[in-house]
């Protein structure tokens, strides 16, 4: 009976936490995407430092209310989930996704395999993302968060999700401190998304925090419940 209850609880938690993976804008974007200043979506872009700790990693960006430090996303809108970003030995790589509605968003967590999460409740960044714009949010280094996952969480688990809270701090270089980001991003768009003609803007990060969510089934979560 305990095994059955544990299995049911894990399934319910997986549904509640990962519902956003089943709907909304696709990632990665198709090469023939047409996106200009008339779009109701915001295009959000970051580049990432290489890492070789895990085969792939994910990043979750959610709609956020900075005045109350709470999440405002829903199951069908207000989020972007960058999934299965592959390991690489060298060189930075850009990643882009669409979000709707435009507005303030913040990075919630970095995770691997969808189970092991570094939660940035103790220190993340929010961004004002503009509709009809290519919003560059900066250069992200996933290595510190992935190293904490590797060292502080068990390698095997029967639970749906495991979290490192508070300690992880999002490692992000703001656009203003990232040399040549505009030229590098323009080259990426020309090569990978040639029909994106919207203006490119810097979405400068703002330091913020948030409270973890709580579930009567699984307890403390990074996402809202």
N, C-alpha and C positions, 0 to 999 in steps of 0.2 A: 504493500500500500504506500509506504513512504517513497519507494522508487517511482510509482505511478504519479503520486502527487508532485514529486520533483520534476518529472518529465513534463507534466501539464504546466507547472509554474514556469519552467524554462521556455516552453512554447509560447505562453502568453506574453512573457517578457520580450521574447524575440519579435513578436508581432507588434507590441507597443513601441519598442525602440526603433525597429527597422521599417515601420510602415512607410516612411518617406522614400525608401528605396524602390517602392512599387509604383510610384506615380511621379508626375512632374517632368521637367525638362530632362532630356537624356544627357549622359556624359559617357564617353567624350562626344564632342559636337561633330556633326558631319561636315565634310569639306565643302559641300555646296550650300552651307548655311548662308542665307541672305539676311544681313543685319545692318540697319542704318539708323539715322537719328529719329526716324518715325516709329521705331519699335517701342511697344509698351514694356518690354523686358529690359533688364540691365544685364550687360555682359561683364562678368567678373573674371579677372585673370590674375594669377600669381606665377612666379617661377620658383623652383625648388632646388635646393642643394642636393647633390647625389648622396645616396646611402646604400650600404650593402649589408645591413643588419638583418633585414627580412626580405622575402621575395617581393612582396607588395605591401603598400600601406594606403590608408584612406584618410580623407579630411572632410569634416562636416561643418558647413557654414549655414547658420540659421538667422532668420529675422529676429531682431532684438530691440527692446525698448531701453535705451540708455538711462532714462530718468529713473526707472524702477528696477533696472538690472534683471529684466525678465525676458523670456523667449515668447515671441508672438507668432511663430510659424504654425501651419496647419498641415494636415496630411497631404494636401494637394498643392500647396503653394508656400512660399516664404522660406525656401531652403535650396541649397545646392550640396550634393554629395559627390565628392571626387573619389572614385573608387579604383582600386587595383592600380595605383601608381607604381610602376615597376622599379625594381632595384637597378642601379646603374653605378658604374665605377667612377665616372668622371663626367663633368659637364652639367650645367644647369638645364632645366627643361621647363617650358611654359605649360600651364594648364588653364583651361577656360571652361566656363559653364554659364548658362542663363539662369536668372532669377526673376521672379515676379511675385509680388509687386516690387517696384524699386523702393528704396528706403534704407534704413539702418540695419546692417547685418553684423554678426560677430562669429568668430571661429569657436566652436564648442569643444572639439576634441580631435586628436589624431589617433587612429587605431589600426590594428593589423588583423587580417582575417575576419574582421567584424566582431571579434570576441574580446580582444585585449585593448583597452582604451587608456590613453593619457588624457585626463579631463583638465581643462584649463580654467576651472572655476576660480583658482587663485590668482590668475593673471592672463588675460587674453587681450584681443584688440577688436574694436568695432570699426565699421566703415560706413560712410554714407554713399550708397550706390545709386547712380543716376540712370534713369531710363534713357534708352537710345544712345548710350555711351559705352565705350570700352573702359571699364573701371579697373585700373591696375592697383592692387593692394600691397604689393611688395614682394620681397624675397623671403621664402620660408625655409628654415633648416629643420627637417623632421628628426635629425639624429638624436638630440637630447631627449625628446619625448620617447622615441623608440628604445633608447638605451634604458630609460627608467622602466618601461614596460618589460624589457628583457630581464632586468635585474630584480625588479620588485614584485612581479606577478608570477604565479606558477606557470610552468610550461604546458601543463595539461589541466583541463578542467571539465567538469560535467555541468557547470553553470552556463547560463545563456551568455552572460557578459561579465567581465571583470574590469575594474577601474583602478587607476592610480589617481587619487584626488590631491588637490592643493599644491603638492610639490611641483608638478610640471608647470613651467612657464613657457608660453609660446615664444619661440625664437624667430623673430621676424625683423627684417631690415626694411624700413620705410622707404617709399619711393624717393624721398628727398635725399636719402643716404645711399641709394643704389645707383652708381654711375652708369650712364648710357642706357637706362632702362627703356626710354622711349624709342630709341633707335632699334634696340634688340627686340622689343615687342612689335614694332612695325614690321621688321623682317619676318618674325614668326607668323604674323597675320598674313603677310603677302605669300608666304610659302604654304601655310596650313589652312587658312581660312580666307581665301582671296576675295570672297564676296562680302566680307565685313568691311563696310565703308564708314561706319560711325566714328565720331571723334574719339580720340584717346584722352583720358583724363587720369590724374593721380588721385586715388581715394586714400587720403592720408589716414593712418591708423590712430585710434584713440584708445588709450589704456583703460581697461575696465575689468570688472569681476562679475560673477553671478553665483547664485546659490544652486547647489545640486538639486535634482528632483528627488522625490520620494515615492516609492511603490510599496503597497502593503504586501505584495508578493515577494519582491526581491530587495526591498530596502532602498539604499542610496543609489541614485543614478546620476549620470552626467546630464542627460537630456531632461526636458520637462516630462511629466507623466500626467 
